């Protein structure tokens, strides 16, 4: 098969830090088009990652007119994920869209609908599924070793690490703060490990307690308090249809010592698992409590044929392009990512109204 031609829409931090370097690990793929509202960013990306004749655009709709492009990466602020993705699908392109799927649940559902209508592949950038610890626990869960998982925690806590660049602090562009930014990763891996995508009810709270402080001790320096229009921490209590319960905790700024990000704790009828110090599996054997700590540095079950011991973002790219070329199955399905967005929106809504939000499944 000839090389798949790829377009990059949005050439900012996530494109340079994750997607474009990862694409270098994928065989028979070449980046032929780059789009950004700041032309210089697109030009720099094209010079570094593109083919010799790579094209540069400032309007993504012009990029989509190129019928030779097979797939696009949507790497823009959250506000534009949905309409760029939908336009790309209807332009006969496969799409990998960066997380979260969309700013609102309605937009996410429209993306799922567009993928079904067009028959094109759509996946979302939840690369934390492909980490060694996550993959190991997924195998444990699928083997039934934890039994019925009825309680879980989704961890996304930073002590003082508010992103001060780009549009992270802009509610209009992003839809929220740490909940929609890093809480989304923790919730995604938790739902995936549990294999449970049927929420019944959500209660949520959000806080803006620390964002007005000066001399914040922030990892990236003080933030602009005038630009900080999102929450600094958010928490959710999620009850699933089968009664399973998830606590979601997220923060960019919280007076807590033990920060953890994109991690899960699972409790089942036969055992439990967490991601502290690698992976810990706990349970009872022969009448004794036990803790197992697998060596994640050794060989293990390959998550994806040919991926080897690659980085999570490389595995993500390889799975997506294998699905295009070989018809293999996507790991992150748009219907799953849509449920993540629906739950996040429900947490924000509950925090705003002070009432539970119920799902009509």
N, C-alpha and C positions, 0 to 999 in steps of 0.2 A: 504494500500500500504506500502511496506517496505521502509525504509529510503533511500532517494536519496544520492548517494555518490558523493562527490565534491572534485575536485582537485584545488589547488591554485598555479598559475604560476606567480611567482614574489612575494617575501615576504618582501618587503620594506615598505616605509612609508604609502602608500595608502592602502596596505593590512592590516597593523596593526592599522591604524587610522580609517578605514572605513569598509572594506569588511568583515574581519574575525570577528570583534565584532558584526557586523550586522547579520551575519549568525547565531549567537547564539539565535536570536529572532525567527528564522524560525523553525517550527516544522517539524519533520521527515526528517531532513537534517543533514548529518555528514561529517566533513572534514577528508578525509582519505589519502590525498596525498599532499605534499608540495614540490615545486621546486623553487630553486633560484641558480644563478651562484655562490653565496657565500653560501656554504653548511651550515655554522653556522646559517645563517638567517633562512634557511628552517628548521633546527633542532629546533631552538628556537620556531618557529611558530608551529611546530608539537607538541612540548611539551606543549605549552600553549593552543592550540585550537583543536588539532587533537584527533582522537580516540586512544586507547591504542596501536593499531597495525598500526598506521599511517606510511606511507612510505615517505622517503625523497629522493629527486632527485636533480641533478645539470643540467640535460639535460631534457628539457620538452618533447622531443620526447619519452623518456623512460616512462615518466608518461602517455603519451597518449596511450601506448600499453596496459594499464590496462583496459580491457573491462568492468570491473565492475563500472568504473567511469561514472556517468551520465552527469555531467556538470563540466565546468572549469571556473575559473575567471582569465582573462588575465590582469595582473597588472604590466606589465613591462614598460620600457620607450617607448615613442611613436613610435620610429623607428621599433620596433618589434611587434607592435599590429597586423598588417595585417597578416604576415606570420604565427604567432603563432595561431591566430584566425582561419585562413583558414585550417591549419593543424589539429586543434582541431575539426572543423566541419566535416572534411573528416574522422576523427577518430571516428565519431559517437557520439560526445559530443555536448551538448547544451553549449552556450558560453555567458557570460556577460563580455564585454571588457570595461576597464576603458576608460574614455574620454581622449582626443578626439578620435574619431573612428580610425583615422589613420594619419600618417604624410602627406600623399598626397591624392588627390582626386582619382587618379587612384587606389591606394591601397584600399580606402574605397569602390569603386565600385566593386572591386574584392571580397571584403568581402561579400557584398550584393549578388553577384552572387553565391558565395560558399554556403551561407545560403539557397538560392533557390534550388540549385542543390542537396543539401544533405537533405533538409527538416528539418533541425535542427533549433532550436530557437537561435536567435542572438539579443542581446540588448546591449546598450551602457550606461555607468555609468553617466547619467545626473540626479543626485539625486535632484537637485534644483527644479525640477518639482514638487516634493512632499512636499515642504514646505507649511505651512498654508497660507502664503500670495499668493504664486503662485497658489495654488489650488483654493483659493477664487476667484481670478481674472479670472481664467480659467472658473469657473462656470458663472461668470458675462458675459464673452465673449460668451460662448455657449448659454446663454439665450438671446443674441442679445441686451443687455442693452447698449453697447457702439456703436451699429450701425456698419457701415462700417469703419474698422480701416485702416486708410490711412497713418498715420505717427507714428513712434515709435523710441524710443531710447533704446539701449542695453548698460547697464552700467557695466564696470568692471575696476574701477579706484582705484589704491592704491597710496598713497602719497609717502611713502618710505617703501616698504615691498617686497624687492627682495628676493626670496628663495635662500639661499646660500648653500644648501646641495644637495646631489644626482647629477643628471645630468640636472637640470633645466636650467642652463646657456649654455648648450652644443647644438648648432644648429644641429649637425649631429644626435644626439640621440633624440632630441625633435622636431625639425622642426621649432622652433621659440620660442619666449618669451611669454610675457603676452597675446598676441592675441590668441595663440593656447592653452595657459594654462588656463587663467580665462575668456578671451573674448569668448571662446567657450561656457561656461556656459550661459553667458548673451545672446548670440545670440540664443542658443538653446531654452531658455524659451521664448524669444521674438517671434521667428517663431512659436513656439507651441501655444502660447496665440493667435496669429493672425490666426493660422491655414493656413499659407501661405508658401508654399515650392517651389515657382516658381520664382527664381531670373532671372532678365533680364540683369542687368548691375551693375558693381561694380567699384568704384574708391577708392583707398586706399593709405595711407601714413604710413610709419614707421619711428621711430626716435631712434637714439643712442646718445642722448644729455647729459645724466647724468651718464652714466656707467663708464666713466673714472675719475669721481670725487673721492677724498679721503675724509675721515671723513664725510661719507655720511648721517649719522643719520638714517641708515637703521634699521628696526625693529629687524633684526637678525644679526646685525653687518656688518661691511664692507665686500663687496664681493671681490672676486679675479678678478681683472680687466683683467688679461690675459685669464681667463677661460670664461669671459662674451662675448660670440660670438653671442648673439641674441639681438633683439631690446629691449629698455626699455619702449617704448610706441608705440601704433599703433592705427590707426583710419580708419574706413571704411564708405563709403556712398553707400548704397545698394538700387537699384530700382528694384521692383518686376514687373512681367509681367502685373499685373493689375494697375500699377502705384504707389502702396503703397511704401513708402520710409522708410528706417531704417538707423539711425546713430548708428554706433558701436564705442564705445570708450573703450580703454583698456590701462592699464599701471601698471608697477611694481614700477616705480619711476617717479613722476610727481609733479611739484610744484603746488599742488592743495589742498585746505583745506577740501573740502567735498568729501571724498573718498566713493565710493559705489561699491559693488561687487555683481555680479550675480543678477542684478535687471533690470526691464524694466519699461519704461514709454510708455503708449499707448494713442493715440488720435483718436477718432472715430467721426462719424457724430452725434451721440446721447450723447456721453459722453467720459470721459477720465479716466485713472487709472494710479496710480503709487504706488511704494512700500516704500514711505517715511513715517516714523513713523507708520510702520505696513502696512496698505493699505489705500489709499485715492481714492475715486471715486468722480469725479466731473461732473457737468452738469448744466442744467437749468430746473427748475420746476416752473410752474405757473408764468413764467416771471421773475423768480429770480435765480441767480446763487447759487449753493449749493455745499457743500463738505460733503461726508459721510465717516465716519471712523468706520468700523465694528470692533467688539470685537472678536479678533481671539483666545482669551483664552477660550471662551465658546464652546459649542458643535456646530458642523457644519455638512455639507454633507460629509459623509465618502468617501474618494477617492478610497479606496479599502476595500472590505468586510473583516473584521477581523483584519485590520491594526490598528484600534483604533486611539489613539493619539500618534502613534509611531514616532520615529525620521525618517527623510527623507531617510537616508541610509537603515533603517530597512524596510520601506515601499518598497523601491526599490528591496530589496532582496525578500520580500514576494511576490511581483508581479511577479518576474521572476520565482520563484519556484512554484507558483500557476499555471502559464502558462504551466510549464512542467507537473505538476501532474494532473491538472484539465482542461487543455485546454482553460483557460481564456486568454483574450487578453493582449498582451504586451502594455505598455504605450509608451516606447521609441522604435520605430521601426527603423530597420537599414537604411531604405530608408530615413527617416527623418534626422538621424545622418549623413548620407552621404552628404546631401545638406549642412549641417553646415560646413563640411570639405571642400566642393567645394567652398563655399563662403570665408572661411578663406584663402584658397589657392589663390583665385582670388584677395583678398586684398593684400597679399604678392606680387603677380605677378604685380599688378598695381603699387605698391610702387616701385618695382624694375625697371619697364619700364617707369613709368611716364605717362602711358596711361590707359584708361578705359579697363576693361575686360568684354566682352560680352558672354552670355551663349547661347548655341544652344539647346534650349529645344523643 
